[in-house]
Every structure is written in structure tokens, then in C-alpha cells.
């Protein structure tokens, strides 16, 4: 189980987009990667199709390893842990100890 979910705000801590923040668009648990809005932009050459008549060169987000991002809680990057809340497993911010969801 990954500590980052779709919709979370994360901060990049390594790589060419270091110190940038964005919202998680997609999570791939098998490959341990996340796709973040506006981060790790790659150029992709697309063929013309029914959806995209012109084709051409498109800018889109590429996946980043989950170890290179940190969850942002109340404006600060923090580590994420799991704890039991009654009979339910919940994520919590290690810096404040507050439950995230």
C-alpha cells in the first residue's frame, strides 16, 4: 500500500523539478510511480487519430518514482505513517501527528 494517493498535494524532493509542488493525477502501485500535475513534462510524438486529427508533438506529464515526492500537509512537506483509528487503518502526518484521511 502506497502512502501517496490520487488527489494528494506533493512536493518533489529530487530530480530536475526539485522543490516544485503539484497535485497527484495518477498512482501506479505496481511500478511505485506517481504522475503529478505539471511535473516531469515530457514531449511525445503522436500520430494523427480520430481524437487528435493533426497529431504532432505533445507535452505531457511523465511518471516519477514515489520515493522522490513528499506529502504536503498544511504547507509543509512531511513523512506519512499509518496507525489504527479504532478498527480502521488511517494515514497520518508524522510532523504533526494529525490524521490525513
C-alpha positions in Angstrom: 0.0 0.0 0.0 1.4 3.4 -1.0 1.5 6.4 1.2 0.5 8.7 -1.6 -3.0 8.7 -3.1 -4.6 10.3 -6.1 -5.6 13.9 -5.3 -2.9 14.5 -2.7 -0.6 17.6 -3.0 3.0 16.6 -3.1 6.4 18.3 -3.2 9.2 16.9 -5.4 12.4 16.3 -3.4 14.7 15.0 -6.1 15.3 15.4 -9.8 15.0 18.2 -12.3 11.7 19.5 -10.8 13.0 19.7 -7.2 11.1 21.9 -4.9 8.0 22.1 -7.2 4.6 21.2 -5.8 1.6 19.7 -7.6 -1.5 17.5 -7.4 -1.2 13.8 -8.0 -3.1 12.8 -11.1 -2.4 9.0 -11.2 -0.7 6.4 -9.0 0.8 3.2 -10.3 1.2 0.9 -7.3 2.9 -1.9 -9.3 5.7 0.3 -10.6 5.8 2.5 -7.5 5.3 5.7 -9.5 3.1 8.8 -9.4 2.1 11.3 -12.1 2.0 14.8 -10.8 0.3 17.8 -12.5 2.9 20.0 -14.3 5.9 18.0 -13.1 8.3 15.9 -15.2 7.0 17.2 -18.5 8.0 15.1 -21.5 7.5 15.6 -25.2 5.6 12.8 -27.0 5.2 12.4 -30.8 1.6 11.4 -31.5 0.2 10.0 -34.8 -2.9 11.6 -36.2 -6.0 9.8 -34.9 -9.8 10.3 -34.8 -9.5 12.2 -31.5 -6.4 14.2 -32.5 -6.7 15.0 -36.2 -3.4 16.9 -36.5 -1.1 14.7 -34.5 2.3 16.3 -33.8 4.3 16.9 -30.7 2.5 16.9 -27.3 3.8 17.9 -23.9 2.5 15.7 -21.1 3.4 14.6 -17.5 5.7 11.6 -17.1 5.7 9.3 -14.1 8.0 10.0 -11.1 9.2 7.4 -8.5 7.2 7.7 -5.3 10.4 8.0 -3.3 11.1 11.3 -5.0 7.9 13.0 -3.7 6.7 14.0 -0.2 3.2 14.6 1.0 2.4 18.3 1.7 0.4 18.8 5.0 -0.6 22.4 5.9 2.0 23.9 3.5 5.0 21.8 4.7 6.4 18.6 3.3 6.0 15.7 5.8 6.5 12.0 6.0 3.4 9.8 6.1 2.7 6.9 8.5 -0.1 4.5 9.2 -1.9 4.0 12.5 -5.0 2.3 13.7 -8.0 4.5 14.4 -10.4 2.1 16.2 -10.6 -0.8 13.7 -9.6 1.3 10.7 -6.1 1.9 9.3 -5.5 5.6 8.6 -2.7 7.8 7.3 -1.2 10.5 9.5 1.4 13.3 9.1 4.5 12.4 11.1 5.4 16.0 11.6 2.1 16.9 13.4 0.6 13.6 14.2 -2.7 14.6 12.7 -4.8 12.2 10.7 -4.9 12.9 7.0 -7.9 10.9 5.9 
